[in-house]
Amino acid sequence: MLHWMALLPGAPPSPEPGEGAAWCALDALHLGWWCLQFTPRVAVLAEAVVLEIQGSERLFGGDVVLRQRIALEAQAQGVSVWAHADTALAAVALARHTALSGQDDDNKASLGALLDALPLSVLPGVAQHQATLARLGCQTLAQVRSLPRGGLSRRFGAPLLQALDQAYGLRPEAFEWLTLPPVFEARLELPGRVEAAPALLFAANRLLAQMCAWLAGRQAGVLAFTLRWLHDWHRRDSSREGEWTIRLASPSRDLPRLSRLLAEHLQRIALHAPVGDISLHADEIEVLPLSSLNLFQAHGDAQLSAQPDALITPAAQRVQRDALLALLEKLSVRLGADRVLQARVQADHRLECAQTWQPALAALSTRQGPQPKPEPVADMPQPCWVLPEPMPLALSAEGPGLRERPLYQGKLKLLAGPHRIESGWWDTTSGHALVARDYYLASSEHAGLLWVFKARHAPDGQGSPWFLHGFFA
């Protein structure tokens, strides 16, 4: 006998305070997609989803641990009732009986004893003849089995006996196993016309829940998904269709995170006309890493505590990184990607090109291998504060000085140098191009240590060739 579980989709539980309706219950098909993360043998039988879990029990710590995990995590997917048995039809019958009676059956009894006491309505193939069998005095499956098989076959057909035999394990069961489509595409017709984009979130959450089930079956996370909508009517100068692509910093199938990110984007969408139909498309996915790479499994949220060594484990570091990326996603949507920047150091002798700024979300989401420690590009100390544009210095007989700035008046004393650079002849995009300078470490009585340079090819008659470029703290 194999080990089977049956899950019955039901009404979603009430959300926790402050969480909102960020998810929706799944139908049988999409619940089956979600179950594919535990076993490849998943099928939809009537309104239930059946799983053959015997082949996966060793991978998840045994049959009891696997059943408890599926039952616990399935509650978040809208599953209200589950049961297990040695055959798929028996598991469905027990789950149906639990849903009708509200009482769990004693699975310690034998399979035959469990099924014999069940009513006719719980077994597919027998329930459709319940009215006729009731007139014959049959109220339980045991009473139906006590009737002559020949008479049952002639009056009700072979499917009734086949359902009984398969449920009791007397005949093998055959199913068409679920397979995942290569690309997620789901459509939903709205019950009413929506005129504001934020109001699309409630319906879009249902599609997001289906997409997360598809991702769970693939054990992957989505990197980008597209929400499309169809206007009921439109002007000549506007399209009837609209779409908006949401890109994530890291692959995820966390429904609350996806819902919050979509809500931020919907706040910035203006609909040209009422919408009556939406769809969700996703094809950019990436396999998610294991939840823990430790020898001993971490429990609870202790790995995210305030202890000094709380972020040593790889799992805790991934959680912290995902939390940072989720924050950057929200800030980038609200403020704009060009206003949430990260500094990037690059090997360039020109100070104005040694550091660039790029969108933080794109920089942090780029997965790179371990990088070698960069070698210093100069053997001279570098200033910690570089001016956006070099400031011209006054030149007198006493040498360069900061006479144009009252705060920094006084003669400069050159302490070290020159440090000569001549670079950038190949650069035609940054606007800096060729740089030929002699840098010096200078001291000012009022301003402290300064980083100054003298232009080596300064045109005659265009002022002082000395410039201030940076400060040392």
N, C-alpha and C positions, 0 to 999 in steps of 0.2 A: 504494500500500500504506500502511496505517496502522501506527502503532507501538503494540504491545500488550505488557503485562506480565502475568505469571501468578504468583500467590503461593499457596503451599501451607502451610496452618497445620500446625504440628508441636508437639513437646514444648517447653515453655518452658526457656530456659537457666537454669543454676543462679544463684541470687541472689548478690550481692556480700556479703561478710561484714558482719554487722551490719544489713543491710537487711531480712532476713526475707522471708517469702513474701507480699509486699504486692501481688502482681498474679498473674493467671492467664492462660493462653493463651486466645485467642478462637477461637470456631468460625467457619465460613466466612461466615455471615450478618453477624455483628458485626464481623468483619474487613473485610467490604465496607463497612459503615458508616464504619469508620475511614478507608478509602481514599477516601471521598467528599470529603475535604478537599483532595485533589489534582486530581480530575477528576469531573465529574458522570456520566461514562460508566463505570459499574462494574456488573458482573454476577457472579453465582455460577454456575459451570459445574462440575458434579459436585462434587468436594470442594475445588476451587480457586476463587480469586477472580481475575477478569480485569479489567484496566484499560486503557482506550484513552487514552493520554497525549499523543498528538500535538497536540491542541488546547491543552494546558496547558504545553507545553515552554518557550515564550517567557516565561511568567510566573515560571518557576522557574530560569531561567538556562540553558536548553538541554536536549536529550534526555539527555546523559550525566549532567549534574548532577542532573536530576530522578530518573533511574533509581537513581543512587547514594543519593540522599536517601531514596527510598521503601524501598530494600533495607536501608539502615542503620536507619531508624526502625521498620521492620516487624519487625526482630529482637526488639525490646522487646515486640512484640505476639504473640510466639510463632511467627513465621514462620521456618521452617528452610530453605526452598528457594524460589528465584525464578528466572524466566527471561523473556527478551523475544524477540519475533519480529514478523513483519509481519502475522500473523493470530492471533486469540485461541486457536484450537485448536492451532496450532503452538506457541504459548507454553506452553500446558498440557502438551502432549506433551513438550516439552523439559524442563519442570520435573519432570514425572513421571520421565523418564529420569534426570535428575540425582539425584532422590531414591532411585531404585533402584540406580543404578550408583555413586553417590558422586563422579562426575566431571562437571565442567562441559563442555558442548558448545562447539565452536568456532563462535561466532556470526558470525565473519567469512565463513564459507562461505555459499553461496546457500541460500535457503529449501528448495528441492527437495533439494539435497544433504544438508542436515541431517536432513530427514524421512525420506529414503530409507533411511538406515542405522538407524532406530529400530525397536525391536521392536513387535509388535502391541499389547501391553498398555498402551502409553502414550497411545493415541489413543481417546477416547470414541467409541463407535459402531462401532469395529473390535474392541475388546477383548472384547466379548460373543460374538464369533464366533471367538475365538482358537483354541479346540480344533479346530473344523472346518477352519479355514484351515491349521492346523499339519499336519493329516492330508493336506492337499493339497500340502504341501511349502513353505508360506509361513512364513517366520520374520521378515521385515522388511516395512515398508510398501512398499518398492520392488517386492518380489515380488508383493504383492497388486495393485498398480497394473498390473503386467504381465499379469494375467489379463484375459480378454475382459470388457468392461464389461457386455455383454448377459447373459452367464452369471452374473456377480456379482449383477446386479439381479434376475434370476429366482430365484436360489437364496437370497440373503441379504436382498433387499429394497432399496428405494431409499435408506434411511437410511445404509447403509454407503458407497455412492458419494457421497452428499451430505456425509458427514463427511470423506472423502478430499478432495473438491473444495474444501470450505471451508478445510481445513487448508492446502492448497497454494495457496490464493488464486485458485482458478478459479471460485468461486461466492461471492456475498456472504454474510456472516454476519448473523444477526438475533438480538438478545438482548432480554430484558425487564430494563430498567435498574432498579437498586435505588433506592428512595426512602425517606427517613427518616420515621418516624412523628412526629406533632406532639408527642407526650408519651411519655416513656420509662416503660415498665412491663415488668418482668421478674420471673419467678417461678422458684424453685428448690426442688425437693423434696430434703430432706436424706437422706443414706444411712442415718443413724441418728438416734435421739432425743437432743436436746441439752437439758440441764437447767440450764446456766449461760449467761448472756447473753454473757460474753466468748468462749465457745467458738463463737459464731455468726460470728465475724470471718472464719474461714477460708473458709466458704461465701459470706459476704457479699462477700469480695474478688472473687469471680468475677462477681457482679452489678455491682460497682463497675467492673470492667474493661469490661464491656459498656456501662455508662453512659458511661464515658470515650470509648469508640469512637463512641457516638451523638453525644456532644458534639463530638468531633473532626470528624465529618461536617458538623456545623452551625457549626464554627469558633466555638464558644461555650464558656462555663464555667457551672457550676451554682452557684446561690445558696443553694438549700436542696433537700434530698432526704429522703424518708421511708422508713424501714425498717419493714416490717410482718412479723408472724409469726403463725402459727396453732398453737394448743395442741392436742395430741392429746386431752386431756381437761381438764375444768375443773370447778370447784365451782359451785354454784348462785349464789353471791354474786360471781362473777368472770366476766369476758367470755372467750370463747374466742379472740378476736382481740386483738392488741396492736400498737401502733405507736409509733415514736419519730422525731421530726423533727430533723434536724441542719441548722443554719443556718450559713452561712459568712460571714466578714466581707468577702470579695471573691470574685468569680466565679473558678472554677478547674476544670480538668479534670486536675490533677496527681494521678495515682493514689496515690503514696505519701502525699501530704498528706491526701487524703480517707480513706485507710485508717487513718492515725494518728489523725485526728479521730474517726472512727467507733469506734476502739478505746477512746478516752477516754470516749465516751458509753456504750459497752457495759459499762464498769466500774461504772456507776451505775444499771444496769437490773436489776431483780429479776424473774425469770420466775415466774409462778404455777404453771406446770406444764411438762412437757417439750414441746419444740417440734419439729415435724416438717416444717415448710414455712415458707419466708421469701420475701419479695418486696421489690422496690425500686421506688420511684416518684419521678419528678422531672419538674417542669414549669416551675420558676422558673429560667430561664437568662438569660444576658446575653452578647452578642457580645464576644469578647475583642479587645483592641487588638493591633496588629501588634507583633511581637517587637522591632522596632527602627525608629526614626524618623530614624536618622542617614543622612547622605549616603554615608558609608563604613561598611560592615558591621564591627562589632566581632567579634573572634575570641577564643575561649577565655573564661577567667575574668579576663582582665586588667581588665575594667571593674569588677570587684568587689575589686580589690586594695586595699592600704592606702595608695596614693598619695593626695596631697591632692585631686587632681582626678579621683579614680576614680569618683565618683558624679555626674559631669556629664551623662552620656548619659541620655536618657529611659528606655532599656531597663534600665540599672543602677538607676535610681531606682525603677522598677516592681518589680524583683527585691527591692530592699531593703524596699519597702513590703509586698510579699507575705510576706517573711520575718517582718516585725514583726506582721502580722495573723495569721499562722500561730501565732506565739508567744502572742498575746493570746487566740486561740481555745482553745489548750490550757490557759492559766491560767484562763480564764473557765469552762471545764468543770470543772476540778479545784477551784477555790476558790469558784466562783459568780460570776455576772455582776455581782451587786451589790457584790462586793469588789474588782473590777478597774475602777477609775474613772478618769475624766479630767476635769480642771478645764475649765470653760467660762466665759469672760468675757462678760458681757452688759451692755448700756448701762442702768444703773440708778444713781441717786444714792444709794440706800440701800446702805451697805457690806455688810450681811449678804445682800443680794440681787445684788450686783455679780458674784459668782462662784457658780456652781452646779457640782455634781458629777453626772455621768451615766456609765452603763456605757461603758467605753473602746471596746469592740468595736463598739457601735452608733454611737458618735461618729465613729470613724475610718473605718468602712465606708460612711458616708453621703457620697456623691459630690456635691460642691458646686462651683459655678463660682468663679472668682476673686472674692474678697470685698474691698471697699474697706477701707482702713485705718480702724479706728474712731476717731472723734473723742473726745478726752477729755471726760468728763462733768463734770469739775470743774477749776477753775483753781487749786485748792489741792493741795499734795502729799498723796499718799495713803499710808497706812502699809503696810508689807510684811507685817505680822503682825496679823491681826484676831482678837480674842477671840471664842469661840463665843457668849458672852452678855456684854453690857456689864457692867462691874464698878462697883458704887456707890462713890462717893468721899465721904470725910468732909468736912463743911462746918463751918468755924469762922469766927471773926471775921476771921481772916487770909485767908480765902478757901478754895477747894477744896484738899484735900490727900489724900495716900495714907496716912492714919494707921491704917487697918484692916489693912494689910499691913506687918509689921515690916521686910521687905526694902526697901520703897519709902517709908519714913517721910520726911516732909518736906513743905514747902510747894511747890506748883506755881507756876511762873511762866509766864503766858500770853504767847506770842511773836507769834502771828498769829491773826486771826479778828475777828469771827465769820464762819463760812461757813454760811449758813443753808440748810437743805433742808426742804421740806415735800412729801412724795411718798408714793405708795402707797395713796391713797384708793380706787383701783379694784381693788386686789389683795385677793381674798377666798380665795386658795388657799394662799399661802405661809405664812400665820400671822403675818406682820409688819404687814400692814395700814398704817394711816396713821402716818407718822413726821414729827414736827415738832421739829427740833433745831437748835441753834447749835453748830457744831464749832469747836474751837480747837486750834492747835498749841501744846503746853505743854512745859515743860522741868522735869525732876526731877533733883535732885542725885544721887540714887541710881539712878534708872531710865532716865535719858536723855530723849530726845525721845518725847513721847506724843501720842496723838490722843484728845482728850476732847471731850465735848459736854455741853450743858445742855439738858434737856428743857424745851420752851417751854410745854407745857400740863400740867405735873406737878401732881397733886392736892396740896392743902395737907395737911400733917400726915403725909405718907408718906415722910419721910426727905429726904435731899439730892437735888436735881434734877441733880447732876453725876455723870457716868459716865465711866469709862475704856473706850475701844473698841479701841485698837490701839497698836502700838509701831513706831517707826522704827528700822531696823538702824543 
